[in-house]
Amino acid sequence: MERVMEAERISTADLAKTPERSEPARTRQDDQMGPLLPQNTAAELQSEWDRIQTGFVDEPRTAVQQADELVARAIKSLAENFASSRNRLEEQWNRGNDVSTEDLRLALKQYRTFFHRLLAI
């Protein structure tokens, strides 16, 4: 057990020493790590997770199955949120409304932040 903990410390330390990718530090600081899901959705998912985790003691197999379903729902919700944002942008384009460069910059920034979080960069 002690070796595992030591290995975890080493790997965490090594990750901290890993140099940043080619992206400037200032850009990374600009990416606010806000919530990926609406607060009410996140609270519901967290509550469900707490229930599942508590149930593991009595029904481990059921808890793992429920955890799988919960993660799938969370991913689906996340995908729906991004699809909704994309649809709003596309509606502007389809109506012939000019989408400002600033709006596009903000959209790209959101995608970049999300992408980095997915990759845990």
Backbone as JSON, one array per atom type, in Angstrom:
{
  "sequence": "MERVMEAERISTADLAKTPERSEPARTRQDDQMGPLLPQNTAAELQSEWDRIQTGFVDEPRTAVQQADELVARAIKSLAENFASSRNRLEEQWNRGNDVSTEDLRLALKQYRTFFHRLLAI",
  "N": [[0.84, -1.19, 0.0], [1.96, 1.2, 0.79], [3.87, 1.55, -1.21], [2.23, 1.97, -3.42], [1.06, 4.42, -2.77], [3.36, 5.99, -2.79], [4.07, 5.74, -5.48], [1.92, 7.06, -6.62], [2.4, 9.65, -5.68], [4.8, 10.22, -6.98], [4.08, 10.05, -9.69], [2.22, 12.14, -9.8], [3.85, 14.29, -9.13], [5.62, 14.17, -11.3], [3.87, 14.8, -13.36], [3.3, 17.42, -12.72], [5.71, 18.58, -13.36], [5.81, 18.39, -16.05], [6.32, 20.07, -19.05], [4.45, 22.85, -20.32], [2.28, 22.62, -23.13], [2.58, 23.92, -26.47], [0.97, 26.13, -26.21], [0.52, 29.43, -25.03], [0.99, 30.51, -21.61], [-0.63, 32.58, -20.74], [-2.96, 32.36, -22.27], [-4.0, 29.99, -21.28], [-4.61, 30.8, -18.69], [-6.64, 32.53, -19.23], [-8.69, 30.84, -19.84], [-11.38, 30.1, -18.19], [-12.29, 27.76, -15.8], [-15.1, 27.01, -15.63], [-18.28, 25.54, -14.7], [-19.25, 22.6, -16.48], [-21.76, 21.7, -16.75], [-25.16, 22.77, -16.13], [-25.89, 24.19, -12.91], [-28.05, 23.04, -11.44], [-28.39, 20.58, -12.72], [-25.89, 19.4, -12.28], [-25.98, 19.21, -9.5], [-28.08, 17.4, -9.14], [-27.0, 15.13, -10.38], [-24.78, 14.7, -8.71], [-26.05, 14.14, -6.29], [-27.34, 11.77, -6.97], [-25.07, 10.2, -7.47], [-24.0, 10.07, -4.88], [-25.98, 8.55, -3.62], [-25.75, 6.15, -5.05], [-23.12, 5.39, -4.43], [-23.31, 4.98, -1.68], [-25.01, 2.78, -1.71], [-23.35, 0.78, -2.57], [-22.21, -0.83, -0.61], [-24.19, -2.69, 0.19], [-25.15, -3.7, -2.25], [-23.05, -4.28, -4.45], [-22.72, -4.94, -7.25], [-25.06, -3.91, -8.42], [-24.68, -1.22, -7.79], [-22.45, -0.57, -9.36], [-23.51, -0.93, -11.91], [-25.48, 1.05, -11.87], [-23.83, 3.27, -11.58], [-22.54, 3.26, -14.03], [-24.72, 3.84, -15.72], [-25.35, 6.38, -14.74], [-23.05, 7.88, -15.38], [-23.24, 7.73, -18.14], [-25.6, 9.19, -18.52], [-24.73, 11.69, -17.62], [-22.78, 12.32, -19.53], [-24.38, 12.4, -21.79], [-26.03, 14.58, -21.15], [-24.13, 16.61, -21.12], [-23.33, 16.57, -23.82], [-25.75, 17.35, -24.98], [-25.96, 19.98, -24.01], [-23.8, 21.22, -25.34], [-24.61, 20.82, -27.97], [-26.9, 22.38, -28.03], [-25.8, 24.94, -27.7], [-24.31, 25.09, -30.06], [-26.4, 24.93, -31.91], [-27.73, 27.36, -31.48], [-25.85, 29.18, -32.46], [-25.72, 28.33, -35.13], [-28.34, 28.92, -35.9], [-28.28, 31.7, -35.93], [-26.59, 32.08, -38.13], [-28.13, 30.87, -40.16], [-30.34, 32.54, -40.27], [-29.33, 34.58, -41.55], [-28.13, 36.46, -40.11], [-25.36, 38.37, -39.27], [-22.63, 36.97, -37.73], [-20.61, 38.05, -35.28], [-17.05, 38.49, -35.23], [-16.13, 38.5, -32.68], [-18.1, 37.02, -31.29], [-17.65, 34.55, -32.47], [-15.01, 34.14, -31.66], [-15.36, 33.87, -28.91], [-16.91, 31.55, -28.88], [-15.1, 29.7, -29.95], [-13.19, 29.79, -27.96], [-14.62, 28.68, -25.81], [-14.93, 26.07, -26.77], [-12.23, 25.34, -26.9], [-11.5, 25.4, -24.17], [-13.2, 23.4, -23.17], [-12.24, 21.22, -24.65], [-9.6, 21.03, -23.7], [-10.16, 20.37, -21.05], [-11.33, 17.88, -21.41], [-9.14, 16.43, -22.26], [-7.61, 16.67, -20.07], [-5.53, 18.54, -19.85]],
  "CA": [[0.0, 0.0, 0.0], [2.84, 2.36, 0.85], [4.48, 1.72, -2.53], [1.22, 2.54, -4.3], [0.95, 5.83, -2.43], [4.58, 6.62, -3.27], [3.97, 5.8, -6.94], [0.97, 8.12, -6.94], [3.08, 10.93, -5.46], [5.8, 10.41, -8.04], [3.42, 10.36, -10.96], [1.64, 13.47, -9.68], [4.97, 15.24, -9.22], [6.1, 14.17, -12.67], [2.91, 15.53, -14.18], [3.47, 18.83, -12.43], [6.93, 19.04, -14.01], [5.66, 18.3, -17.5], [6.22, 21.41, -19.6], [3.21, 23.19, -21.0], [2.33, 22.46, -24.58], [3.0, 25.14, -27.15], [0.05, 27.21, -25.94], [1.03, 30.36, -24.02], [0.4, 30.43, -20.28], [-1.68, 33.59, -20.61], [-4.17, 31.8, -22.86], [-4.52, 29.02, -20.33], [-5.2, 31.53, -17.57], [-7.89, 33.13, -19.7], [-9.72, 29.8, -19.88], [-11.98, 29.87, -16.88], [-12.79, 26.4, -15.68], [-16.45, 27.03, -15.1], [-18.96, 24.24, -14.76], [-19.63, 22.11, -17.8], [-23.2, 21.44, -16.71], [-25.89, 23.71, -15.28], [-25.75, 23.88, -11.49], [-29.09, 22.12, -10.97], [-28.09, 19.26, -13.28], [-24.73, 18.88, -11.56], [-26.41, 18.86, -8.14], [-28.86, 16.17, -9.25], [-26.08, 14.03, -10.67], [-23.99, 14.46, -7.51], [-26.93, 13.49, -5.33], [-27.51, 10.4, -7.44], [-23.8, 9.52, -7.23], [-23.9, 9.8, -3.44], [-26.88, 7.43, -3.35], [-25.15, 4.94, -5.64], [-21.93, 5.03, -3.67], [-23.78, 4.44, -0.41], [-25.6, 1.48, -1.97], [-22.33, -0.18, -2.94], [-21.96, -1.75, 0.5], [-25.19, -3.75, 0.18], [-25.35, -4.25, -3.6], [-21.96, -3.75, -5.27], [-22.97, -5.09, -8.69], [-26.09, -2.94, -8.78], [-24.08, 0.11, -7.69], [-21.59, -0.36, -10.53], [-24.41, -0.77, -13.06], [-26.09, 2.37, -11.74], [-22.78, 4.25, -11.84], [-22.38, 3.28, -15.49], [-25.87, 4.56, -16.27], [-25.24, 7.78, -14.33], [-22.01, 8.51, -16.2], [-23.8, 7.85, -19.49], [-26.54, 10.32, -18.49], [-23.95, 12.93, -17.49], [-22.17, 12.58, -20.83], [-25.48, 12.79, -22.68], [-26.41, 15.94, -20.79], [-23.05, 17.47, -21.58], [-23.44, 16.64, -25.28], [-26.94, 18.14, -25.3], [-25.64, 21.38, -23.75], [-22.97, 21.72, -26.43], [-25.44, 20.84, -29.19], [-27.77, 23.54, -27.91], [-24.99, 26.13, -27.99], [-24.0, 25.06, -31.49], [-27.64, 25.22, -32.65], [-27.98, 28.8, -31.39], [-24.92, 29.82, -33.38], [-26.15, 28.0, -36.49], [-29.58, 29.66, -36.17], [-27.88, 33.05, -36.33], [-26.07, 32.01, -39.5], [-29.22, 30.53, -41.07], [-31.24, 33.69, -40.39], [-28.62, 35.6, -42.31], [-27.51, 37.41, -39.19], [-23.9, 38.32, -39.21], [-22.08, 36.57, -36.45], [-19.4, 38.84, -35.14], [-15.8, 37.78, -34.96], [-16.04, 38.35, -31.22], [-18.94, 35.87, -30.93], [-16.94, 33.34, -32.92], [-13.84, 33.99, -30.79], [-15.84, 33.34, -27.63], [-17.33, 30.16, -29.1], [-13.89, 28.89, -30.09], [-12.58, 29.75, -26.63], [-15.37, 27.69, -25.03], [-14.56, 24.75, -27.28], [-10.85, 25.07, -26.5], [-11.52, 25.09, -22.74], [-13.81, 22.09, -23.03], [-11.32, 20.24, -25.21], [-8.49, 20.86, -22.74], [-10.66, 19.64, -19.89], [-11.5, 16.48, -21.8], [-7.82, 15.81, -22.32], [-6.96, 16.93, -18.77], [-4.27, 19.24, -20.12]],
  "C": [[0.87, 1.25, 0.0], [3.52, 2.62, -0.49], [3.51, 2.36, -3.51], [1.1, 4.04, -4.05], [2.18, 6.59, -2.93], [4.55, 6.77, -4.79], [3.01, 6.91, -7.36], [1.62, 9.49, -6.75], [4.08, 11.21, -6.57], [5.11, 10.79, -9.34], [2.78, 11.74, -10.92], [2.73, 14.53, -9.79], [5.5, 15.32, -10.63], [5.17, 14.95, -13.58], [3.06, 17.02, -13.95], [4.68, 19.41, -13.12], [6.82, 19.04, -15.53], [5.51, 19.71, -18.07], [4.89, 21.61, -20.32], [3.38, 22.89, -22.49], [2.63, 23.81, -25.19], [2.1, 26.34, -26.85], [0.58, 28.13, -24.84], [0.29, 30.24, -22.7], [-0.75, 31.42, -20.14], [-3.0, 33.07, -21.16], [-4.8, 30.8, -21.92], [-5.19, 29.72, -19.16], [-6.52, 32.16, -17.97], [-9.03, 32.11, -19.72], [-10.25, 29.56, -18.48], [-12.57, 28.48, -16.86], [-14.15, 26.39, -14.99], [-17.1, 25.67, -15.25], [-19.34, 23.88, -16.19], [-21.13, 21.84, -17.89], [-23.87, 22.51, -15.87], [-25.86, 23.24, -13.81], [-26.8, 22.88, -11.01], [-28.86, 20.7, -11.48], [-26.94, 18.62, -12.53], [-25.13, 18.45, -10.15], [-27.21, 17.57, -8.14], [-27.96, 14.96, -9.48], [-25.24, 13.68, -9.44], [-24.81, 13.73, -6.45], [-27.14, 12.02, -5.69], [-26.23, 9.58, -7.21], [-23.66, 9.15, -5.76], [-24.77, 8.61, -3.05], [-26.29, 6.12, -3.85], [-23.97, 4.47, -4.81], [-22.31, 4.43, -2.32], [-24.34, 3.03, -0.59], [-24.6, 0.4, -2.31], [-22.13, -1.24, -1.86], [-22.93, -2.94, 0.45], [-25.32, -4.44, -1.18], [-24.27, -3.73, -4.55], [-22.2, -3.83, -6.77], [-24.0, -4.07, -9.17], [-25.51, -1.53, -8.77], [-23.21, 0.4, -8.92], [-22.45, -0.18, -11.78], [-25.05, 0.61, -13.04], [-25.07, 3.48, -12.01], [-22.55, 4.39, -13.34], [-23.5, 4.08, -16.14], [-25.79, 6.05, -15.94], [-24.19, 8.51, -15.17], [-22.52, 8.7, -17.63], [-24.78, 9.02, -19.56], [-25.8, 11.65, -18.41], [-23.33, 13.3, -18.83], [-23.23, 13.03, -21.83], [-25.9, 14.23, -22.41], [-25.38, 16.95, -21.27], [-23.12, 17.66, -23.09], [-24.64, 17.48, -25.69], [-26.69, 19.62, -25.08], [-24.8, 21.97, -24.87], [-23.75, 21.78, -27.72], [-26.36, 22.05, -29.17], [-27.01, 24.83, -28.21], [-24.67, 26.22, -29.48], [-25.24, 25.43, -32.31], [-27.96, 26.71, -32.62], [-27.09, 29.56, -32.37], [-25.35, 29.57, -34.83], [-27.43, 28.73, -36.87], [-29.27, 31.09, -36.59], [-27.4, 33.06, -37.77], [-27.2, 31.78, -40.49], [-30.2, 31.67, -41.27], [-30.57, 34.8, -41.2], [-28.0, 36.65, -41.41], [-26.0, 37.26, -39.24], [-23.49, 37.94, -37.8], [-20.74, 37.29, -36.34], [-18.19, 37.96, -34.88], [-15.65, 37.55, -33.47], [-16.88, 37.17, -30.74], [-18.25, 34.56, -31.31], [-15.71, 33.08, -32.05], [-14.26, 33.38, -29.46], [-16.28, 31.88, -27.76], [-16.11, 29.25, -29.21], [-13.19, 28.75, -28.74], [-13.29, 28.72, -25.74], [-15.02, 26.28, -25.47], [-13.14, 24.38, -26.85], [-10.8, 24.67, -25.02], [-12.09, 23.7, -22.52], [-12.87, 20.99, -23.51], [-10.16, 19.98, -24.25], [-8.95, 20.1, -21.5], [-10.87, 18.17, -20.21], [-10.17, 15.75, -21.8], [-7.05, 15.96, -21.02], [-5.58, 17.55, -18.97], [-4.1, 20.31, -19.05]]
}
